[in-house]
Amino acid sequence: MDLLVFVHKAEKCKDYLADLLLLSKKVKLTEFVDFNSALQLVKKARYKLIVFLTFEPVFPKAWNVNELRINSPMLALAGADKISLSSLISLIDMVAQNEEVSHDNRLFAESLAYIDENICENDLNLEKVASQIYVSRCHYSRMFQKYVGTGFKEYVMNKRIQKAKLLLQRGEPVTDVCFSVGYNDLTHFGRIFKRKVGVNPSVYRLSKAASQ
């Protein structure tokens, strides 16, 4: 098997995983609970791409995913949502069709991991991510449009709003959520949130609190 995808708590996210399951002939999709068991599996063979995926905001502390030293390209994706899954599926579909992972594919997988790890940083931008994988801003912009089908700013904005929704659902104060997802202007954050979600953050927070 050339591609390996580990999913944390897959039973809670069956709807999100429907498209990934369609790739079952190309990908080995495995739900994992014990990190050591997952580690043993990834060390048995070399894969074109190994993906660790969780719909939780972060991986459990016991799963040192970002500290793994394995002989295969790897992507760790926390806080997954339909948008990031769509990007992942496009990447997997492309990788599965090739005998070897192309240089650009590896770089792009690394860039997605970097974005995920730094989504809360206010200075996260196209130039900064491009520099992490040693390509020009223009080249990375073309890569992003090719693999994701949307612009970098839109992708980051959607990821931040998805994370903000999770934090608001937990009852976190709106101001804290604003800074936690990479915005330093509460008015700007509220405007973007309302445009994406349909209501302002305070109303969304109260509606979720009332439904629990």
KOLMAR-191685 format. One record per atom (N, C-alpha, C, CB): residue in one letter; x, y, z. Coordinates in steps of 0.02 Angstrom, whole numbers, padded with zeros to 5 digits, always signed. Glycine has a CB too. Example, Ala and Ser with C-alpha at 12.3 -4.5 7.8 and 13.67 -1.06 7.14 Angstrom:
REM KOLMAR-191685
a+00660-00284+00390a+00615-00225+00390a+00660-00165+00390a+00565-00224+00452s+00642-00112+00354s+00684-00053+00357s+00645+00002+00394s+00704-00030+00286
***
This chain:
REM KOLMAR-191685
m+00043-00060+00000m+00000+00000+00000m+00044+00062+00000m-00048+00001+00061d+00031+00109-00046d+00075+00166-00055d+00059+00225-00009d+00071+00189-00125l-00004+00233+00009l-00025+00288+00051l-00060+00263+00114l-00071+00336+00013l-00044+00294+00170l-00071+00272+00234l-00100+00331+00271l-00015+00237+00277v-00164+00325+00291v-00197+00379+00327v-00222+00353+00394v-00256+00408+00285f-00197+00382+00448f-00221+00364+00515f-00272+00417+00537f-00161+00360+00566v-00330+00395+00560v-00383+00440+00581v-00397+00430+00655v-00447+00429+00539h-00395+00485+00692h-00410+00483+00763h-00486+00493+00773h-00371+00538+00802k-00518+00446+00808k-00590+00449+00824k-00632+00454+00761k-00605+00507+00869a-00621+00408+00716a-00656+00409+00652a-00731+00401+00659a-00629+00355+00606e-00753+00367+00712e-00824+00352+00719e-00865+00415+00730e-00835+00304+00777k-00832+00469+00752k-00868+00531+00765k-00874+00574+00702k-00833+00570+00819c-00840+00555+00649c-00835+00599+00591c-00849+00562+00526c-00765+00630+00588k-00897+00516+00527k-00910+00474+00469k-00931+00514+00408k-00964+00423+00485d-00970+00568+00420d-00991+00609+00364d-00932+00642+00330d-01042+00661+00387y-00886+00668+00370y-00827+00701+00343y-00783+00653+00305y-00788+00734+00399l-00783+00590+00327l-00737+00541+00297l-00765+00506+00235l-00719+00489+00348a-00826+00522+00217a-00858+00487+00161a-00816+00491+00098a-00927+00517+00149d-00790+00550+00082d-00750+00558+00021d-00684+00521+00026d-00737+00631+00007l-00656+00519+00086l-00593+00482+00095l-00605+00408+00084l-00564+00495+00164l-00662+00383+00106l-00677+00313+00098l-00684+00293+00025l-00740+00295+00136l-00702+00341-00016l-00707+00328-00088l-00638+00313-00118l-00739+00387-00124l-00586+00334-00082l-00518+00322-00106l-00489+00258-00077l-00473+00381-00088s-00532+00216-00048s-00508+00158-00011s-00465+00111-00053s-00567+00119+00016k-00475+00110-00119k-00434+00067-00161k-00363+00095-00170k-00467+00057-00229k-00356+00159-00157k-00292+00191-00166k-00256+00200-00099k-00300+00257-00200v-00296+00201-00046v-00269+00221+00019v-00287+00170+00073v-00294+00291+00039k-00240+00159+00117k-00255+00118+00177k-00277+00167+00231k-00193+00075+00200l-00342+00165+00247l-00371+00210+00297l-00379+00173+00362l-00440+00238+00272t-00344+00196+00415t-00342+00160+00478t-00360+00206+00536t-00274+00129+00489e-00408+00184+00577e-00421+00221+00638e-00371+00199+00691e-00495+00210+00663f-00341+00247+00726f-00292+00227+00776f-00308+00257+00844f-00222+00248+00754v-00298+00215+00894v-00308+00236+00963v-00241+00236+01000v-00359+00191+00998d-00204+00183+00989d-00139+00176+01022d-00084+00201+00975d-00127+00102+01042f-00049+00252+00997f+00002+00283+00954f+00060+00236+00940f+00028+00346+00987n+00079+00195+00988n+00134+00148+00978n+00119+00097+00923n+00150+00112+01043s+00056+00076+00919s+00036+00030+00866s+00042+00063+00798s-00036+00004+00878a+00022+00126+00796a+00028+00163+00733a+00101+00171+00713a-00005+00233+00739l+00142+00185+00762l+00214+00193+00749l+00245+00130+00721l+00250+00214+00813q+00226+00073+00748q+00252+00009+00723q+00232-00003+00651q+00227-00049+00767l+00171+00016+00634l+00147+00006+00566l+00185+00050+00516l+00072+00021+00562v+00197+00113+00533v+00230+00157+00485v+00303+00139+00475v+00225+00230+00508k+00332+00103+00522k+00402+00084+00516k+00412+00019+00477k+00433+00076+00584k+00357-00015+00461k+00363-00079+00426k+00380-00071+00352k+00298-00118+00433a+00361-00015+00323a+00372-00006+00251a+00379+00068+00236a+00314-00036+00210r+00401+00082+00175r+00406+00151+00152r+00342+00168+00112r+00470+00163+00109y+00313+00225+00127y+00251+00246+00094y+00263+00310+00054y+00195+00256+00146k+00222+00320+00004k+00226+00382-00034k+00205+00441+00010k+00182+00379-00097l+00157+00429+00054l+00134+00481+00100l+00099+00449+00159l+00086+00531+00064i+00114+00474+00219i+00080+00452+00280i+00045+00513+00310i+00130+00419+00331v-00019+00506+00325v-00058+00561+00352v-00086+00541+00420v-00116+00581+00304f-00075+00583+00470f-00107+00577+00535f-00161+00630+00538f-00056+00584+00595l-00223+00610+00550l-00280+00655+00545l-00323+00652+00607l-00321+00637+00483t-00340+00710+00634t-00387+00714+00690t-00433+00773+00679t-00350+00718+00757f-00496+00765+00700f-00544+00820+00696f-00544+00861+00760f-00613+00792+00682e-00505+00839+00809e-00496+00878+00870e-00447+00935+00856e-00470+00833+00929p-00449+00989+00896p-00404+01046+00884p-00330+01028+00886p-00418+01100+00934v-00312+00980+00930v-00243+00957+00934v-00241+00882+00944v-00206+00993+00993f-00183+00851+00929f-00174+00780+00943f-00164+00771+01018f-00114+00751+00902p-00182+00712+01044p-00168+00699+01115p-00093+00705+01129p-00193+00629+01134k-00076+00725+01190k-00006+00736+01207k+00036+00673+01197k+00000+00760+01278a+00006+00616+01208a+00044+00553+01202a+00064+00538+01130a+00002+00494+01229w+00032+00571+01083w+00047+00558+01012w+00093+00613+00986w-00018+00555+00969n+00157+00601+00991n+00207+00650+00969n+00216+00648+00893n+00275+00638+01005v+00162+00663+00858v+00161+00657+00785v+00215+00699+00753v+00093+00675+00759n+00222+00761+00776n+00269+00807+00744n+00342+00791+00760n+00254+00878+00764e+00354+00744+00805e+00422+00725+00822e+00442+00658+00791e+00429+00722+00897l+00398+00630+00750l+00413+00566+00718l+00472+00572+00671l+00352+00540+00681r+00513+00522+00670r+00568+00518+00622r+00559+00454+00582r+00638+00519+00659i+00526+00461+00525i+00512+00402+00484i+00537+00414+00413i+00437+00387+00484n+00545+00360+00377n+00575+00363+00311n+00522+00371+00256n+00616+00301+00297s+00471+00412+00269s+00418+00425+00221s+00394+00497+00230s+00359+00374+00229p+00370+00529+00177p+00340+00596+00184p+00279+00591+00230p+00320+00625+00114m+00271+00641+00273m+00218+00637+00323m+00182+00704+00329m+00245+00616+00390l+00116+00700+00340l+00075+00759+00351l+00034+00747+00414l+00029+00775+00290a+00039+00793+00463a-00002+00789+00524a-00054+00845+00521a+00043+00795+00589l-00117+00826+00521l-00171+00874+00512l-00219+00872+00571l-00209+00861+00446a-00215+00924+00613a-00260+00930+00671a-00315+00981+00655a-00221+00950+00735g-00370+00975+00690g-00425+01021+00678g-00453+01015+00608g-00403+01092+00689a-00455+00954+00581a-00477+00943+00513a-00551+00963+00504a-00467+00869+00492d-00567+00987+00446d-00636+01004+00429d-00647+00987+00355d-00651+01080+00443k-00706+01002+00329k-00721+00984+00260k-00676+01018+00211k-00793+01001+00244i-00654+01079+00227i-00611+01117+00181i-00542+01085+00177i-00605+01190+00204s-00512+01071+00235s-00446+01040+00235s-00448+00969+00209s-00416+01041+00305l-00505+00934+00221l-00511+00866+00194l-00514+00867+00118l-00574+00832+00222s-00547+00918+00091s-00551+00924+00018s-00481+00932-00011s-00595+00983-00002s-00440+00973+00023s-00370+00982+00001s-00331+00918+00007s-00337+01038+00041l-00342+00883+00063l-00307+00820+00074l-00325+00768+00022l-00322+00793+00144i-00390+00763+00006i-00412+00715-00044i-00382+00730-00112i-00489+00716-00050s-00378+00794-00129s-00346+00813-00193s-00273+00792-00194s-00352+00888-00205l-00240+00803-00137l-00169+00784-00133l-00160+00709-00137l-00139+00810-00068i-00201+00671-00101i-00197+00598-00101i-00212+00570-00170i-00246+00569-00050d-00263+00598-00201d-00282+00574-00268d-00225+00584-00317d-00346+00609-00293m-00192+00640-00310m-00136+00655-00355m-00076+00610-00341m-00117+00729-00348v-00061+00601-00277v-00004+00559-00259v-00016+00487-00280v+00008+00562-00183a-00078+00464-00272a-00094+00394-00287a-00085+00377-00361a-00165+00379-00266q-00088+00428-00403q-00083+00415-00475q-00011+00414-00500q-00122+00468-00512n+00035+00428-00456n+00105+00431-00477n+00146+00376-00443n+00134+00499-00461e+00197+00354-00478e+00241+00303-00449e+00283+00331-00392e+00286+00274-00503e+00301+00393-00398e+00341+00426-00346e+00309+00493-00330e+00414+00435-00368v+00314+00513-00268v+00289+00578-00249v+00334+00631-00280v+00285+00586-00172s+00305+00677-00316s+00345+00729-00348s+00372+00776-00296s+00304+00767-00401h+00422+00814-00316h+00453+00862-00270h+00402+00913-00246h+00513+00897-00303d+00361+00939-00292d+00311+00989-00274d+00259+00960-00226d+00277+01015-00336n+00240+00898-00236n+00190+00868-00192n+00216+00864-00121n+00172+00798-00217r+00279+00844-00114r+00309+00839-00047r+00312+00908-00014r+00380+00808-00050l+00333+00957-00053l+00338+01024-00027l+00269+01050-00005l+00369+01071-00078f+00219+01036-00046f+00153+01061-00030f+00125+01028+00033f+00105+01049-00090a+00138+00963+00041a+00116+00928+00102a+00149+00960+00163a+00133+00853+00098e+00213+00976+00157e+00249+01008+00212e+00219+01077+00227e+00324+01014+00195s+00200+01113+00174s+00172+01180+00184s+00105+01177+00219s+00166+01216+00117l+00063+01127+00203l-00001+01120+00237l+00008+01105+00311l-00042+01063+00204a+00059+01065+00326a+00073+01050+00397a+00096+01113+00433a+00127+00995+00402y+00136+01153+00399y+00160+01216+00429y+00102+01264+00442y+00213+01250+00383i+00056+01269+00394i-00002+01311+00402i-00043+01288+00462i-00046+01311+00338d-00053+01223+00467d-00093+01195+00521d-00062+01210+00589d-00101+01120+00512e+00004+01205+00593e+00040+01216+00656e+00041+01290+00675e+00111+01190+00650n+00034+01335+00626n+00041+01406+00639n-00021+01447+00623n+00099+01433+00599i-00078+01412+00619i-00140+01445+00599i-00159+01502+00647i-00196+01394+00596c-00136+01499+00708c-00154+01550+00758c-00106+01610+00757c-00155+01520+00827e-00054+01607+00716e-00006+01663+00713e-00033+01719+00669e+00062+01638+00687n-00033+01780+00695n-00060+01837+00659n-00020+01853+00595n-00061+01897+00704d+00045+01837+00596d+00087+01854+00539d+00092+01797+00487d+00156+01872+00562l+00049+01747+00492l+00049+01693+00443l+00026+01722+00376l+00003+01634+00466n+00068+01716+00325n+00050+01741+00259n+00082+01699+00205n+00070+01815+00252l+00065+01714+00143l+00088+01676+00086l+00164+01675+00081l+00058+01703+00022e+00194+01734+00090e+00267+01739+00085e+00302+01697+00137e+00288+01812+00092k+00276+01698+00198k+00308+01662+00253k+00305+01587+00241k+00274+01679+00320v+00247+01562+00220v+00240+01490+00207v+00284+01469+00148v+00166+01471+00194a+00285+01510+00096a+00327+01495+00037a+00400+01490+00057a+00318+01549-00017s+00422+01534+00101s+00492+01533+00121s+00509+01470+00161s+00509+01594+00163q+00460+01441+00194q+00471+01380+00234q+00489+01320+00189q+00410+01364+00275i+00464+01321+00128i+00479+01266+00082i+00524+01288+00025i+00413+01236+00054y+00554+01348+00033y+00606+01374-00012y+00582+01381-00084y+00666+01328-00010v+00522+01409-00092v+00498+01426-00159v+00476+01499-00158v+00438+01378-00181s+00468+01527-00217s+00448+01597-00221s+00374+01605-00204s+00462+01625-00292r+00355+01666-00187r+00286+01681-00172r+00240+01663-00231r+00277+01755-00153c+00261+01681-00291c+00221+01669-00351c+00213+01594-00364c+00251+01704-00412h+00269+01557-00356h+00267+01485-00368h+00221+01451-00318h+00338+01454-00365y+00226+01472-00255y+00183+01441-00204y+00110+01458-00215y+00205+01463-00134s+00097+01518-00238s+00028+01538-00252s-00002+01494-00307s+00025+01612-00274r+00038+01478-00357r+00015+01434-00411r+00004+01363-00385r+00065+01433-00470m+00051+01339-00343m+00043+01273-00313m-00022+01269-00273m+00104+01257-00267f-00035+01321-00234f-00094+01320-00191f-00158+01317-00232f-00095+01381-00146q-00161+01358-00283q-00219+01359-00326q-00229+01292-00362q-00214+01415-00378k-00173+01261-00381k-00176+01197-00416k-00201+01141-00371k-00107+01179-00444y-00173+01136-00311y-00189+01080-00267y-00252+01089-00226y-00131+01068-00221v-00268+01151-00207v-00324+01164-00163v-00385+01191-00202v-00304+01215-00109g-00372+01228-00254g-00427+01255-00294g-00455+01319-00267g-00481+01204-00299t-00422+01348-00217t-00442+01412-00189t-00380+01451-00170t-00489+01403-00127g-00387+01514-00153g-00330+01555-00135g-00305+01541-00065g-00348+01627-00142f-00243+01559-00052f-00212+01549+00013f-00250+01586+00068f-00139+01573+00012k-00266+01650+00057k-00300+01689+00108k-00368+01659+00126k-00309+01762+00085e-00404+01636+00076e-00470+01607+00089e-00464+01543+00129e-00506+01593+00022y-00413+01502+00113y-00401+01439+00148y-00387+01453+00222y-00343+01400+00115v-00341+01499+00235v-00322+01515+00304v-00381+01544+00342v-00263+01564+00305m-00418+01588+00309m-00477+01618+00340m-00527+01564+00361m-00510+01669+00292n-00541+01518+00316n-00589+01464+00332n-00564+01420+00389n-00601+01422+00270k-00499+01405+00389k-00471+01365+00444k-00479+01401+00510k-00397+01349+00430r-00465+01466+00511r-00470+01505+00572r-00542+01509+00598r-00442+01575+00561i-00589+01518+00552i-00659+01523+00572i-00683+01455+00599i-00703+01546+00514q-00661+01401+00568q-00680+01334+00593q-00654+01324+00664q-00652+01279+00546k-00593+01346+00677k-00565+01338+00744k-00601+01384+00793k-00489+01354+00744a-00618+01445+00770a-00655+01492+00813a-00722+01463+00833a-00665+01559+00777k-00756+01430+00787k-00821+01399+00802k-00813+01346+00857k-00851+01367+00739l-00760+01306+00852l-00749+01254+00903l-00738+01286+00972l-00688+01211+00884l-00698+01339+00975l-00684+01372+01039l-00746+01406+01067l-00627+01424+01030l-00786+01437+01024l-00847+01470+01046l-00897+01419+01072l-00877+01511+00990q-00899+01361+01040q-00944+01307+01062q-00926+01284+01133q-00941+01248+01014r-00863+01292+01151r-00841+01273+01219r-00855+01328+01270r-00767+01256+01219g-00879+01386+01245g-00894+01441+01291g-00837+01489+01302g-00915+01414+01355e-00784+01486+01261e-00728+01532+01268e-00751+01603+01253e-00670+01512+01222p-00726+01653+01290p-00744+01723+01276p-00725+01743+01205p-00709+01770+01327v-00766+01785+01175v-00755+01804+01105v-00688+01838+01096v-00811+01851+01081t-00668+01881+01142t-00604+01916+01136t-00546+01866+01136t-00596+01967+01193d-00550+01817+01181d-00497+01767+01185d-00494+01726+01120d-00508+01721+01245v-00552+01710+01094v-00555+01671+01032v-00525+01710+00975v-00627+01651+01015c-00540+01773+00971c-00513+01817+00919c-00437+01812+00916c-00534+01889+00931f-00404+01820+00973f-00331+01818+00974f-00305+01747+00966f-00305+01847+01039s-00344+01698+00987s-00321+01628+00984s-00319+01601+00913s-00367+01585+01025v-00358+01632+00868v-00360+01607+00799v-00323+01653+00751v-00431+01599+00777g-00281+01698+00778g-00237+01735+00734g-00259+01805+00715g-00226+01698+00674y-00311+01832+00747y-00333+01900+00732y-00316+01945+00790y-00410+01902+00717n-00296+02007+00775n-00280+02054+00829n-00328+02113+00830n-00209+02079+00823d-00382+02108+00791d-00432+02160+00787d-00501+02127+00795d-00428+02201+00720l-00533+02141+00851l-00597+02109+00867l-00651+02126+00816l-00620+02129+00937t-00652+02189+00793t-00702+02210+00744t-00692+02173+00678t-00698+02285+00732h-00630+02168+00657h-00614+02132+00595h-00633+02058+00601h-00539+02139+00578f-00617+02029+00657f-00635+01958+00669f-00710+01949+00666f-00607+01934+00737g-00747+01993+00700g-00820+01988+00701g-00851+01994+00632g-00849+02040+00746r-00822+02039+00591r-00848+02049+00524r-00838+01987+00480r-00814+02110+00491i-00777+01957+00485i-00762+01897+00446i-00805+01839+00470i-00687+01879+00451f-00811+01831+00536f-00850+01776+00564f-00922+01780+00540f-00848+01777+00641k-00952+01840+00542k-01021+01847+00521k-01030+01833+00447k-01046+01917+00537r-00980+01853+00407r-00984+01841+00335r-00982+01766+00320r-00926+01877+00298k-00942+01729+00359k-00934+01658+00347k-00989+01615+00379k-00866+01635+00372v-01011+01636+00438v-01056+01594+00477v-01129+01618+00474v-01034+01592+00550g-01137+01684+00463g-01205+01711+00458g-01228+01750+00519g-01252+01657+00446v-01192+01741+00575v-01207+01778+00636v-01141+01800+00666v-01248+01734+00688n-01144+01849+00712n-01082+01871+00743n-01060+01821+00797n-01090+01942+00773p-00996+01824+00817p-00970+01774+00865p-01008+01769+00930p-00898+01790+00880s-01030+01826+00957s-01067+01826+01021s-01132+01788+01015s-01080+01897+01044v-01169+01801+00961v-01232+01766+00950v-01221+01692+00940v-01270+01796+00889y-01169+01675+00902y-01153+01604+00891y-01136+01569+00957y-01094+01597+00841r-01096+01602+00998r-01076+01574+01063r-01137+01562+01107r-01027+01621+01098l-01182+01611+01111l-01241+01604+01153l-01288+01550+01127l-01278+01670+01157s-01295+01545+01061s-01340+01494+01032s-01315+01424+01047s-01347+01504+00956k-01249+01415+01045k-01221+01349+01059k-01226+01332+01133k-01148+01346+01036a-01218+01384+01176a-01224+01373+01248a-01295+01353+01266a-01202+01436+01287a-01343+01384+01232a-01414+01371+01247a-01434+01301+01224a-01458+01423+01213s-01401+01275+01172s-01420+01210+01145s-01388+01152+01183s-01400+01206+01073q-01342+01167+01228q-01308+01114+01265q-01344+01098+01330q-01235+01134+01280
***
